[in-house]
């Protein structure tokens, strides 16, 4: 007769394998940025490497010239490419059960319910924490580079091994209400939030066909923004956040070319907003650790079963100058 331990492990493993895509999808849809990255196909899988290398195209080729007849052409080398390097970051969540719990719930229906509830809890925990990390500054041990690292409140900062103070092409745009891009300080309200506060940053981040396509706002900033839309509201038609291809809990508005979402429950700091060009943002994961289950482990000094679910990767940026932050 199979032991409660083996039954529990088998049920968790079977359920996880059956619903892994669904769990991953729900994690993605819980965060506006991850949902957009996924929709644009900017999630990539690597099979190894000491670091995650992200090629940058940061300046024009200097050999462009106008010429006539036998003019000498400029064939000198032009250094236009560089690379940012991101460290692999790891996270894990564990489905656990003590020997006592397993034996108490050894009946068929009870062990099934225990396995499902523990797995559901583990996936919810993973979803909430990865969403919070997306907005982090990446300074906690083994934490991914979040938006606060990509778009810091102050000028400069090192990302991917490149210092934004030393190399200005690698500096994110900052719109500080107390010291805005142009003009004197702005007292934020529903009458000033869109114009001039958001508009100044939007224009700074527009370069030809490159324009912001996603804006995430804290609850207070979203309240200001919605207050500016009373006379005419344009709702986002982006369906990438929904399970039923409708709204799925992310109800967004439009600002020019960008979808605007409140993401206050995902870890964004109050009085903050991020204006992003997601063409240059990505998520890189290891092929063997993309929410993958590790075979059951048993503690040598405990009567318990542990089933780890692991993830390894990082959030990447290939053009920091087209990303921006708004704050007071």
C-alpha positions in Angstrom: 0.0 0.0 0.0 1.4 3.4 -1.0 2.4 5.6 2.0 0.7 9.0 2.6 4.0 10.6 1.7 4.2 9.0 -1.8 0.5 9.8 -2.4 1.0 13.4 -1.5 4.0 13.8 -3.7 2.4 12.1 -6.6 -0.8 14.2 -6.3 1.2 17.5 -6.1 3.4 16.5 -9.0 0.5 15.4 -11.2 -1.5 18.5 -10.4 1.4 20.8 -11.0 2.4 19.2 -14.3 -1.2 19.4 -15.5 -1.7 23.0 -14.6 1.9 24.4 -14.9 1.0 26.6 -18.0 -2.1 27.9 -16.1 0.0 28.7 -13.0 2.6 30.5 -15.1 -0.1 32.4 -17.1 -1.8 33.5 -13.9 1.6 34.8 -12.5 2.1 36.8 -15.7 -1.3 38.3 -15.8 -1.0 39.4 -12.2 1.4 42.1 -13.2 0.9 44.6 -16.0 4.5 44.7 -17.1 4.9 40.9 -17.2 1.7 40.6 -19.2 3.0 43.1 -21.8 6.4 41.4 -22.0 4.7 38.1 -22.5 2.3 39.4 -25.2 5.2 41.0 -27.1 7.2 37.8 -27.1 10.0 39.4 -25.1 10.4 36.5 -22.8 13.4 34.4 -23.8 14.8 31.1 -22.6 18.5 30.5 -22.2 20.2 27.1 -21.5 23.1 28.5 -19.5 25.9 31.1 -19.3 27.6 32.9 -16.4 25.4 36.0 -16.9 22.5 37.1 -19.1 24.0 39.2 -21.9 21.8 41.8 -23.5 23.1 43.5 -26.6 22.7 47.3 -26.8 22.4 49.5 -29.9 23.2 52.9 -28.2 24.5 55.2 -30.9 24.4 55.8 -34.7 27.1 54.6 -37.1 29.5 57.4 -37.5 30.4 56.6 -41.1 27.3 58.0 -42.8 28.4 60.6 -45.3 27.2 62.4 -48.5 29.6 62.1 -51.4 30.1 62.8 -55.1 32.1 60.9 -57.7 35.5 59.9 -56.5 35.3 61.3 -53.0 37.1 59.1 -50.4 34.6 57.1 -48.4 34.9 56.8 -44.6 35.5 53.1 -43.9 36.7 53.6 -40.3 35.4 51.3 -37.6 32.3 52.5 -35.8 31.7 51.3 -32.3 27.9 51.2 -32.1 27.2 48.1 -30.0 27.8 47.3 -26.4 26.2 44.9 -24.0 24.6 44.9 -20.6 25.2 41.9 -18.3 22.6 40.8 -15.8 23.2 38.3 -13.1 21.0 35.2 -12.8 18.6 35.5 -9.9 16.9 32.6 -8.3 13.7 32.2 -6.3 11.8 29.2 -5.0 8.6 28.3 -3.3 8.1 25.0 -1.5 5.0 22.7 -1.2 5.4 21.1 2.3 3.6 18.8 4.5 4.6 17.3 7.8 4.3 13.5 8.5 1.5 14.2 11.0 -0.5 16.1 8.4 0.0 13.4 5.8 -1.1 10.6 8.2 -4.1 12.6 9.5 -5.1 13.2 5.9 -4.3 9.7 4.6 -7.9 9.1 3.3 -8.2 9.5 -0.5 -10.3 12.6 -0.6 -8.4 14.3 2.3 -5.0 13.8 0.8 -6.3 15.2 -2.6 -7.6 18.3 -0.9 -4.4 18.7 1.1 -2.2 18.5 -2.0 -4.4 20.9 -4.0 -4.6 23.5 -1.2 -0.9 23.5 -0.5 -0.1 23.8 -4.2 -2.6 26.6 -4.7 -1.1 28.5 -1.7 2.4 28.0 -3.1 1.5 29.4 -6.5 -0.3 32.4 -5.0 2.7 33.1 -2.8 5.0 32.9 -5.9 2.7 35.2 -7.9 2.5 37.9 -5.3 6.2 37.9 -4.5 7.4 38.0 -8.2 5.0 40.9 -8.8 6.5 42.7 -5.9 10.0 42.1 -7.1 9.1 43.6 -10.5 9.0 47.0 -8.8 12.0 46.5 -6.6 15.4 48.1 -6.8 17.1 44.7 -6.8 19.2 45.3 -3.7 17.7 42.5 -1.6 19.7 39.3 -1.6 19.2 37.4 -4.9 16.4 39.8 -6.0 15.8 40.5 -9.7 16.3 44.0 -11.2 13.0 45.7 -10.7 11.7 48.9 -12.2 13.2 50.9 -9.4 16.6 49.7 -10.5 15.9 50.4 -14.2 14.3 53.8 -13.5 15.7 55.1 -10.2 14.3 58.2 -8.6 17.7 59.9 -8.8 19.9 60.4 -11.9 22.4 57.6 -12.8 22.7 54.3 -11.1 24.3 51.1 -12.4 22.3 48.6 -14.3 23.6 45.6 -16.2 27.2 46.7 -15.3 26.9 50.1 -16.9 26.8 53.3 -14.9 24.1 55.8 -16.0 26.0 58.7 -14.6 29.2 57.9 -16.6 27.4 56.9 -19.8 24.5 59.3 -20.3 23.0 57.1 -23.0 22.2 54.6 -20.2 20.3 57.0 -18.0 16.5 56.7 -17.5 14.3 59.7 -17.8 13.1 61.2 -14.5 10.1 63.5 -13.9 10.2 64.8 -10.4 7.3 67.0 -9.4 9.5 69.1 -7.2 12.1 69.6 -10.0 10.4 68.8 -13.3 11.9 68.4 -16.7 10.9 71.9 -17.7 9.5 74.7 -15.6 9.0 75.2 -11.9 7.7 72.7 -9.4 4.3 71.1 -10.0 1.7 70.6 -7.3 0.1 67.4 -8.4 -3.7 67.2 -8.8 -6.2 66.0 -11.3 -5.8 69.3 -13.2 -2.0 69.1 -13.4 -1.2 65.4 -13.6 -1.7 64.9 -17.3 -0.5 68.2 -18.5 2.2 69.3 -17.8 3.4 66.4 -15.5 2.9 63.4 -17.8 3.3 65.2 -21.1 6.8 66.5 -20.4 8.0 63.0 -19.7 6.2 61.5 -22.7 7.8 64.0 -25.1 11.3 63.2 -23.5 10.8 59.5 -24.2 9.6 59.9 -27.8 12.2 59.3 -30.4 10.8 58.8 -34.0 8.6 55.8 -33.9 9.8 54.8 -30.4 7.1 55.9 -27.9 6.0 54.7 -24.5 3.4 52.0 -24.7 2.8 51.1 -21.1 2.3 53.3 -18.0 1.8 51.8 -14.6 0.7 54.0 -11.7 0.3 53.8 -8.0 -3.2 54.1 -6.7 -2.8 57.8 -5.8 -1.4 58.7 -9.2 -4.0 56.7 -11.0 -6.7 58.6 -9.1 -5.2 61.8 -10.4 -5.0 60.5 -13.9 -8.6 59.2 -14.0 -9.7 62.6 -12.6 -8.2 64.2 -15.8 -10.3 61.9 -18.0 -13.8 62.8 -16.7 -14.8 64.6 -19.9 -13.6 61.9 -22.3 -12.3 58.5 -21.2 -10.5 56.2 -23.6 -10.3 52.7 -22.3 -7.5 50.4 -23.3 -8.3 47.7 -25.8 -5.3 45.5 -24.8 -6.6 42.0 -23.9 -3.3 40.5 -22.9 -4.1 40.8 -19.2 -7.2 38.8 -19.2 -8.1 35.2 -18.8 -11.3 35.6 -20.8 -9.8 38.1 -23.3 -11.9 40.8 -21.8 -10.6 42.7 -18.8 -9.6 40.1 -16.3 -9.3 42.7 -13.5 -6.9 45.1 -15.3 -9.1 48.0 -16.4 -7.0 50.4 -18.2 -7.2 53.9 -19.8 -5.3 55.3 -22.7 -2.7 58.1 -22.8 -1.7 58.9 -26.3 0.1 55.6 -27.5 0.3 54.1 -24.0 -2.1 51.9 -22.0 -2.4 53.1 -18.4 -3.0 50.8 -15.5 -3.1 51.1 -11.8 -0.8 48.5 -10.3 -1.0 49.5 -6.6 -1.5 45.9 -5.4 1.7 44.7 -7.1 4.4 46.4 -5.1 4.7 49.8 -6.7 5.6 52.6 -4.3 3.0 55.3 -3.5 3.4 58.5 -5.5 5.1 56.7 -8.3 4.5 55.9 -12.0 6.5 54.3 -14.7 6.3 55.3 -18.3 7.8 52.4 -20.3 8.8 51.4 -23.8 8.4 47.6 -23.5 10.1 47.0 -26.8 13.3 47.3 -24.8 12.3 45.3 -21.7 12.4 41.6 -21.4 12.4 38.6 -19.1 15.1 36.0 -19.5 14.6 32.6 -17.7 16.7 29.4 -17.6 15.1 26.6 -19.5 15.5 24.2 -16.5 14.2 26.6 -13.9 11.1 28.3 -15.2 8.7 27.4 -12.4 9.9 23.8 -12.6 9.4 21.2 -9.9 12.3 19.6 -8.2 11.8 15.9 -7.1 10.6 15.4 -3.5 13.1 16.1 -0.8 13.0 14.8 2.8 14.6 16.6 5.7 17.1 14.3 7.5 16.1 15.8 10.8 12.3 16.3 10.3 9.3 14.2 9.6 8.2 16.1 6.6 8.0 16.2 2.8 9.3 19.2 0.8 8.7 19.7 -3.0 10.6 22.8 -4.3 9.3 24.8 -7.3 12.2 26.8 -8.7 12.7 29.8 -11.0 15.9 31.4 -12.3 16.2 34.5 -14.5 16.1 38.3 -14.5 14.3 41.3 -15.9 16.4 42.9 -18.6 16.6 46.3 -20.4 18.3 47.0 -23.7 17.5 50.8 -23.9 17.3 52.5 -20.5 17.0 56.0 -22.0 13.5 55.2 -23.3 12.2 54.3 -19.8 11.0 56.8 -17.3 9.8 57.3 -13.8 7.4 59.9 -12.3 7.5 60.8 -8.6 6.9 63.6 -6.2 
